[in-house]
Amino acid sequence: QATLDPGDEVIVLAPYWVSYPEMVKLAGAEPVIVTADESTDFLVPADKIRAAVTDKTRALIINSPSNPTGCVYDRSALQAIADLAVEKDFFVIADEIYEQIVYEGAEFACFATLDGDLADRVVIVSGLSKSYAMTGWRVGYAVGPKSLIGAMSKLQSQSTSNICSIAQKAAVAALQSDPAIVAPMVKAFARRRELIVRLLDGIPHVTCYKPKGAFYVFPKMNAYYGKSKGDRVIAGSMDLSGYLLDEALVATVPGAAFGSDANIRLSYALSDADIERGIERIAKALGELS
């Protein structure tokens, strides 16, 4: 709302976090979805973004590391997007909330550190609830041009006002702590990532991209679409997630919510034992479809 006018277009890279398109619509603008899939490790190349740019393009939203896929854009890929933003004169809203949860072989690059005239066209949005396991104490922040942050503050003060003092104290403690305290958690996530990807890949007709960051997997499940159990037909990810909840007692999020109906999202922010039990139940439920 602080950056957009009615009729503006915002490029949203898909799979996306579920709220992005609706946030754009709430501001009176139009989301333009640019998609990627497993064939490119869920990364949208700059040339594909270029094809979506029009004279109405005002901004682009990118989330790296990504929820739901766990893909991570490397510095060169981000630089190509930054160069395009400068050339075509649009904002980049970079959601970097998973910046500290990156695995071996990948490297997080902050969009604001890229080369070029970016100071007035990049907004970094992030928070502490993921990297510091503060899931119940939601504390977010934004870094960007002073004029834009000022406009955002005016809107925020009239909507949610401020976060509770307990969460603010927790945020201060997190920011003052040694960043190394996150390492054991990331190491545990890396182990669970290996486990859940291996188990999912062991299910017939399921393929799972190995995430490079965050703590989600986004397996491709569409081989089971069109199958049924009794009178229950699985037509897409919404049906499949509902079926797995009822039959396997496992909660997943349908990929349609993220702009990719072929997939579903699972979190591995839980114990190894729960991961094993959950995937075993999923495999059993899928095996009962015909």
C-alpha beads as a LAMMPS data file, in Angstrom:
LAMMPS data file: protein, C-alpha beads

290 atoms
289 bonds

1 atom types
1 bond types

-500.0 500.0 xlo xhi
-500.0 500.0 ylo yhi
-500.0 500.0 zlo zhi

Masses

1 110.0

Atoms # bond

1 1 1 0.000 0.000 0.000
2 1 1 2.969 2.322 0.546
3 1 1 4.416 1.607 -2.905
4 1 1 1.531 0.826 -5.258
5 1 1 -1.277 2.633 -7.024
6 1 1 -4.386 1.116 -8.622
7 1 1 -3.506 -0.327 -12.010
8 1 1 0.128 -1.028 -11.142
9 1 1 1.509 -4.504 -11.826
10 1 1 3.688 -6.525 -9.473
11 1 1 5.656 -9.526 -10.703
12 1 1 5.371 -12.424 -8.255
13 1 1 7.740 -15.353 -8.700
14 1 1 5.986 -18.703 -8.269
15 1 1 5.845 -20.897 -6.321
16 1 1 5.232 -18.003 -3.939
17 1 1 4.302 -17.520 -0.311
18 1 1 0.507 -17.652 -0.251
19 1 1 -0.058 -14.047 0.834
20 1 1 1.890 -12.234 -1.874
21 1 1 -0.739 -12.086 -4.650
22 1 1 -3.499 -11.128 -2.223
23 1 1 -1.345 -8.399 -0.656
24 1 1 -0.853 -6.951 -4.125
25 1 1 -4.599 -7.044 -4.751
26 1 1 -5.325 -5.388 -1.398
27 1 1 -3.187 -2.478 -2.551
28 1 1 -5.310 -2.191 -5.697
29 1 1 -2.593 -3.514 -7.990
30 1 1 -2.451 -6.592 -10.212
31 1 1 -0.173 -9.582 -9.516
32 1 1 1.625 -10.972 -12.563
33 1 1 2.678 -14.546 -11.844
34 1 1 5.907 -15.855 -13.376
35 1 1 6.368 -19.552 -12.704
36 1 1 9.206 -22.025 -12.324
37 1 1 9.306 -25.726 -11.501
38 1 1 11.690 -28.542 -10.628
39 1 1 13.349 -28.408 -14.047
40 1 1 15.059 -25.141 -13.049
41 1 1 15.266 -25.921 -9.314
42 1 1 12.269 -23.589 -8.917
43 1 1 14.426 -20.599 -9.946
44 1 1 12.934 -18.053 -12.347
45 1 1 15.616 -16.757 -14.748
46 1 1 15.906 -13.051 -15.445
47 1 1 14.986 -13.443 -19.125
48 1 1 11.646 -14.970 -18.158
49 1 1 11.038 -12.074 -15.778
50 1 1 11.948 -9.626 -18.544
51 1 1 9.213 -11.093 -20.730
52 1 1 6.645 -10.260 -18.039
53 1 1 7.691 -6.619 -17.596
54 1 1 5.335 -3.987 -19.014
55 1 1 5.054 -0.226 -18.712
56 1 1 2.780 -0.876 -15.719
57 1 1 5.334 -2.936 -13.779
58 1 1 5.979 -1.245 -10.452
59 1 1 7.615 -3.974 -8.355
60 1 1 8.804 -7.556 -8.114
61 1 1 8.554 -9.836 -5.065
62 1 1 11.261 -12.445 -4.509
63 1 1 11.677 -14.833 -1.564
64 1 1 15.077 -16.483 -1.167
65 1 1 15.489 -18.890 0.546
66 1 1 11.993 -19.796 -0.536
67 1 1 8.877 -20.868 1.246
68 1 1 7.541 -23.296 -0.043
69 1 1 10.310 -24.775 -2.215
70 1 1 13.535 -24.134 -0.314
71 1 1 15.264 -22.890 -3.465
72 1 1 18.024 -20.311 -3.035
73 1 1 18.987 -17.771 -5.697
74 1 1 22.752 -17.365 -5.953
75 1 1 24.392 -13.952 -6.232
76 1 1 24.715 -14.042 -10.023
77 1 1 21.027 -14.880 -10.504
78 1 1 20.019 -12.090 -8.136
79 1 1 22.383 -9.666 -9.866
80 1 1 20.687 -10.359 -13.192
81 1 1 17.336 -9.511 -11.600
82 1 1 18.811 -6.386 -9.989
83 1 1 20.195 -5.223 -13.334
84 1 1 16.765 -5.716 -14.886
85 1 1 15.134 -3.717 -12.079
86 1 1 17.490 -0.807 -12.735
87 1 1 17.014 -1.025 -16.504
88 1 1 13.220 -1.225 -16.358
89 1 1 12.834 1.012 -13.290
90 1 1 10.877 -1.116 -10.811
91 1 1 11.140 -1.877 -7.092
92 1 1 12.316 -5.188 -5.700
93 1 1 10.721 -6.428 -2.488
94 1 1 13.068 -9.115 -1.167
95 1 1 11.664 -11.396 1.538
96 1 1 14.764 -12.754 3.283
97 1 1 13.263 -14.186 6.468
98 1 1 15.029 -17.550 6.010
99 1 1 18.445 -15.967 5.378
100 1 1 20.186 -17.898 8.167
101 1 1 18.722 -21.294 7.256
102 1 1 20.885 -22.265 4.285
103 1 1 22.586 -25.615 3.760
104 1 1 25.986 -26.713 2.547
105 1 1 26.473 -26.029 -1.139
106 1 1 24.271 -22.922 -1.144
107 1 1 25.035 -19.374 -0.085
108 1 1 22.607 -16.650 0.902
109 1 1 23.066 -13.292 -0.836
110 1 1 21.266 -10.208 0.450
111 1 1 19.647 -8.291 -2.393
112 1 1 20.736 -4.964 -0.921
113 1 1 24.414 -5.939 -1.242
114 1 1 24.296 -6.402 -5.022
115 1 1 26.022 -4.087 -7.463
116 1 1 24.181 -1.207 -9.087
117 1 1 22.030 1.783 -8.235
118 1 1 19.721 -0.111 -5.882
119 1 1 19.439 2.087 -2.775
120 1 1 16.141 3.660 -3.830
121 1 1 14.572 0.599 -5.414
122 1 1 15.060 -2.278 -2.926
123 1 1 13.097 -3.094 0.216
124 1 1 14.293 -5.949 2.411
125 1 1 11.609 -7.558 4.562
126 1 1 12.618 -10.079 7.182
127 1 1 11.996 -11.203 10.733
128 1 1 13.212 -13.266 13.649
129 1 1 10.544 -15.930 14.045
130 1 1 12.231 -18.457 11.729
131 1 1 15.976 -18.242 12.366
132 1 1 15.523 -17.868 16.115
133 1 1 12.591 -20.284 16.501
134 1 1 10.291 -17.502 17.752
135 1 1 7.263 -18.864 15.938
136 1 1 4.800 -17.569 18.524
137 1 1 6.463 -14.164 18.836
138 1 1 6.179 -12.610 15.406
139 1 1 8.641 -9.758 14.949
140 1 1 9.308 -8.448 11.472
141 1 1 11.220 -5.528 10.040
142 1 1 11.873 -3.748 6.771
143 1 1 14.935 -1.956 5.418
144 1 1 14.566 0.444 2.524
145 1 1 14.475 4.067 1.365
146 1 1 13.710 6.459 4.216
147 1 1 10.650 7.935 2.521
148 1 1 9.147 4.505 1.907
149 1 1 9.840 3.224 5.419
150 1 1 8.182 6.382 6.750
151 1 1 5.059 5.738 4.683
152 1 1 5.021 2.102 5.802
153 1 1 5.291 3.199 9.442
154 1 1 2.266 5.463 9.083
155 1 1 0.186 2.604 7.695
156 1 1 1.439 0.164 10.320
157 1 1 0.695 2.512 13.205
158 1 1 -2.942 2.729 12.127
159 1 1 -3.423 -1.001 11.534
160 1 1 -1.635 -3.248 14.025
161 1 1 0.019 -0.410 15.990
162 1 1 2.891 -2.324 17.622
163 1 1 3.885 -5.827 18.655
164 1 1 3.675 -6.894 22.290
165 1 1 6.507 -5.944 24.645
166 1 1 7.381 -9.598 25.347
167 1 1 8.093 -10.243 21.669
168 1 1 10.124 -7.036 21.480
169 1 1 12.305 -8.175 24.399
170 1 1 12.787 -11.550 22.716
171 1 1 13.782 -9.803 19.486
172 1 1 16.389 -7.701 21.288
173 1 1 17.845 -10.848 22.880
174 1 1 17.995 -12.562 19.490
175 1 1 19.684 -9.628 17.779
176 1 1 22.253 -9.274 20.557
177 1 1 23.128 -12.970 20.558
178 1 1 25.995 -14.616 18.716
179 1 1 24.721 -15.650 15.242
180 1 1 26.532 -18.949 15.769
181 1 1 23.753 -20.082 18.113
182 1 1 21.641 -20.772 15.020
183 1 1 24.146 -23.318 13.660
184 1 1 22.986 -26.342 15.733
185 1 1 19.392 -25.772 14.598
186 1 1 20.455 -25.525 10.951
187 1 1 22.509 -28.705 11.362
188 1 1 19.437 -30.510 12.711
189 1 1 17.334 -29.205 9.821
190 1 1 19.973 -30.434 7.359
191 1 1 19.766 -33.931 8.819
192 1 1 15.971 -33.911 8.693
193 1 1 16.076 -32.614 5.127
194 1 1 18.116 -35.627 4.056
195 1 1 15.689 -37.927 5.849
196 1 1 12.446 -36.514 4.481
197 1 1 13.719 -36.212 0.892
198 1 1 14.956 -39.807 0.949
199 1 1 11.656 -41.088 2.331
200 1 1 9.540 -39.107 -0.124
201 1 1 11.649 -40.208 -3.084
202 1 1 11.022 -43.773 -1.945
203 1 1 7.276 -43.424 -2.529
204 1 1 6.237 -44.616 -6.010
205 1 1 5.535 -41.778 -8.474
206 1 1 6.686 -39.052 -6.035
207 1 1 9.689 -36.831 -6.748
208 1 1 11.104 -34.321 -4.302
209 1 1 13.438 -31.409 -5.000
210 1 1 16.140 -31.229 -2.339
211 1 1 15.818 -27.793 -0.746
212 1 1 18.861 -25.581 -0.295
213 1 1 17.344 -23.456 2.461
214 1 1 14.377 -22.949 4.832
215 1 1 12.684 -26.049 6.297
216 1 1 10.074 -27.171 3.800
217 1 1 9.856 -29.743 1.037
218 1 1 7.595 -29.361 -1.987
219 1 1 7.229 -32.846 -3.482
220 1 1 5.555 -33.364 -6.836
221 1 1 2.447 -35.482 -6.308
222 1 1 0.379 -35.029 -9.450
223 1 1 0.872 -38.648 -10.552
224 1 1 -1.868 -39.441 -8.033
225 1 1 -4.353 -36.964 -9.498
226 1 1 -7.279 -38.715 -11.113
227 1 1 -7.032 -41.643 -8.716
228 1 1 -9.610 -42.406 -6.060
229 1 1 -10.496 -44.355 -2.956
230 1 1 -14.118 -45.331 -2.903
231 1 1 -16.084 -42.315 -4.053
232 1 1 -13.311 -39.898 -3.094
233 1 1 -11.543 -38.639 -6.229
234 1 1 -8.219 -36.800 -6.076
235 1 1 -8.516 -34.072 -8.696
236 1 1 -5.686 -31.836 -7.494
237 1 1 -3.575 -30.708 -4.550
238 1 1 -6.559 -29.446 -2.546
239 1 1 -8.165 -32.879 -2.722
240 1 1 -4.884 -34.630 -1.967
241 1 1 -4.136 -32.547 1.121
242 1 1 -7.656 -33.145 2.406
243 1 1 -7.325 -36.861 1.724
244 1 1 -3.982 -37.112 3.545
245 1 1 -5.393 -35.232 6.512
246 1 1 -8.390 -37.561 6.776
247 1 1 -6.744 -40.860 5.871
248 1 1 -3.154 -40.431 7.103
249 1 1 -3.742 -37.825 9.826
250 1 1 -0.922 -35.763 8.316
251 1 1 -1.318 -32.027 7.720
252 1 1 0.086 -30.714 4.438
253 1 1 -0.525 -27.534 2.467
254 1 1 -1.864 -27.872 -1.086
255 1 1 0.470 -26.568 -3.747
256 1 1 -2.369 -24.634 -5.350
257 1 1 -2.078 -22.149 -2.488
258 1 1 1.486 -21.425 -3.629
259 1 1 0.694 -21.287 -7.335
260 1 1 1.784 -24.861 -8.154
261 1 1 -1.027 -27.400 -8.096
262 1 1 1.282 -30.332 -8.941
263 1 1 2.879 -30.192 -5.492
264 1 1 2.125 -30.150 -1.787
265 1 1 4.177 -28.590 0.993
266 1 1 5.437 -30.335 4.102
267 1 1 7.510 -28.907 6.939
268 1 1 10.395 -30.822 8.487
269 1 1 10.582 -28.601 11.567
270 1 1 9.781 -31.607 13.757
271 1 1 11.494 -34.676 15.147
272 1 1 13.060 -37.417 13.025
273 1 1 10.603 -39.901 14.504
274 1 1 7.611 -37.764 13.547
275 1 1 8.981 -37.336 10.021
276 1 1 9.368 -41.094 9.623
277 1 1 5.913 -41.775 11.028
278 1 1 4.290 -39.079 8.894
279 1 1 5.858 -40.171 5.598
280 1 1 5.013 -43.796 6.368
281 1 1 1.368 -42.786 6.789
282 1 1 1.436 -40.747 3.581
283 1 1 2.917 -43.669 1.641
284 1 1 0.244 -46.007 2.971
285 1 1 -2.585 -43.613 2.108
286 1 1 -1.239 -43.023 -1.406
287 1 1 -0.926 -46.766 -1.907
288 1 1 -4.648 -47.130 -1.276
289 1 1 -5.532 -44.908 -4.243
290 1 1 -6.341 -46.567 -7.537

Bonds

1 1 1 2
2 1 2 3
3 1 3 4
4 1 4 5
5 1 5 6
6 1 6 7
7 1 7 8
8 1 8 9
9 1 9 10
10 1 10 11
11 1 11 12
12 1 12 13
13 1 13 14
14 1 14 15
15 1 15 16
16 1 16 17
17 1 17 18
18 1 18 19
19 1 19 20
20 1 20 21
21 1 21 22
22 1 22 23
23 1 23 24
24 1 24 25
25 1 25 26
26 1 26 27
27 1 27 28
28 1 28 29
29 1 29 30
30 1 30 31
31 1 31 32
32 1 32 33
33 1 33 34
34 1 34 35
35 1 35 36
36 1 36 37
37 1 37 38
38 1 38 39
39 1 39 40
40 1 40 41
41 1 41 42
42 1 42 43
43 1 43 44
44 1 44 45
45 1 45 46
46 1 46 47
47 1 47 48
48 1 48 49
49 1 49 50
50 1 50 51
51 1 51 52
52 1 52 53
53 1 53 54
54 1 54 55
55 1 55 56
56 1 56 57
57 1 57 58
58 1 58 59
59 1 59 60
60 1 60 61
61 1 61 62
62 1 62 63
63 1 63 64
64 1 64 65
65 1 65 66
66 1 66 67
67 1 67 68
68 1 68 69
69 1 69 70
70 1 70 71
71 1 71 72
72 1 72 73
73 1 73 74
74 1 74 75
75 1 75 76
76 1 76 77
77 1 77 78
78 1 78 79
79 1 79 80
80 1 80 81
81 1 81 82
82 1 82 83
83 1 83 84
84 1 84 85
85 1 85 86
86 1 86 87
87 1 87 88
88 1 88 89
89 1 89 90
90 1 90 91
91 1 91 92
92 1 92 93
93 1 93 94
94 1 94 95
95 1 95 96
96 1 96 97
97 1 97 98
98 1 98 99
99 1 99 100
100 1 100 101
101 1 101 102
102 1 102 103
103 1 103 104
104 1 104 105
105 1 105 106
106 1 106 107
107 1 107 108
108 1 108 109
109 1 109 110
110 1 110 111
111 1 111 112
112 1 112 113
113 1 113 114
114 1 114 115
115 1 115 116
116 1 116 117
117 1 117 118
118 1 118 119
119 1 119 120
120 1 120 121
121 1 121 122
122 1 122 123
123 1 123 124
124 1 124 125
125 1 125 126
126 1 126 127
127 1 127 128
128 1 128 129
129 1 129 130
130 1 130 131
131 1 131 132
132 1 132 133
133 1 133 134
134 1 134 135
135 1 135 136
136 1 136 137
137 1 137 138
138 1 138 139
139 1 139 140
140 1 140 141
141 1 141 142
142 1 142 143
143 1 143 144
144 1 144 145
145 1 145 146
146 1 146 147
147 1 147 148
148 1 148 149
149 1 149 150
150 1 150 151
151 1 151 152
152 1 152 153
153 1 153 154
154 1 154 155
155 1 155 156
156 1 156 157
157 1 157 158
158 1 158 159
159 1 159 160
160 1 160 161
161 1 161 162
162 1 162 163
163 1 163 164
164 1 164 165
165 1 165 166
166 1 166 167
167 1 167 168
168 1 168 169
169 1 169 170
170 1 170 171
171 1 171 172
172 1 172 173
173 1 173 174
174 1 174 175
175 1 175 176
176 1 176 177
177 1 177 178
178 1 178 179
179 1 179 180
180 1 180 181
181 1 181 182
182 1 182 183
183 1 183 184
184 1 184 185
185 1 185 186
186 1 186 187
187 1 187 188
188 1 188 189
189 1 189 190
190 1 190 191
191 1 191 192
192 1 192 193
193 1 193 194
194 1 194 195
195 1 195 196
196 1 196 197
197 1 197 198
198 1 198 199
199 1 199 200
200 1 200 201
201 1 201 202
202 1 202 203
203 1 203 204
204 1 204 205
205 1 205 206
206 1 206 207
207 1 207 208
208 1 208 209
209 1 209 210
210 1 210 211
211 1 211 212
212 1 212 213
213 1 213 214
214 1 214 215
215 1 215 216
216 1 216 217
217 1 217 218
218 1 218 219
219 1 219 220
220 1 220 221
221 1 221 222
222 1 222 223
223 1 223 224
224 1 224 225
225 1 225 226
226 1 226 227
227 1 227 228
228 1 228 229
229 1 229 230
230 1 230 231
231 1 231 232
232 1 232 233
233 1 233 234
234 1 234 235
235 1 235 236
236 1 236 237
237 1 237 238
238 1 238 239
239 1 239 240
240 1 240 241
241 1 241 242
242 1 242 243
243 1 243 244
244 1 244 245
245 1 245 246
246 1 246 247
247 1 247 248
248 1 248 249
249 1 249 250
250 1 250 251
251 1 251 252
252 1 252 253
253 1 253 254
254 1 254 255
255 1 255 256
256 1 256 257
257 1 257 258
258 1 258 259
259 1 259 260
260 1 260 261
261 1 261 262
262 1 262 263
263 1 263 264
264 1 264 265
265 1 265 266
266 1 266 267
267 1 267 268
268 1 268 269
269 1 269 270
270 1 270 271
271 1 271 272
272 1 272 273
273 1 273 274
274 1 274 275
275 1 275 276
276 1 276 277
277 1 277 278
278 1 278 279
279 1 279 280
280 1 280 281
281 1 281 282
282 1 282 283
283 1 283 284
284 1 284 285
285 1 285 286
286 1 286 287
287 1 287 288
288 1 288 289
289 1 289 290
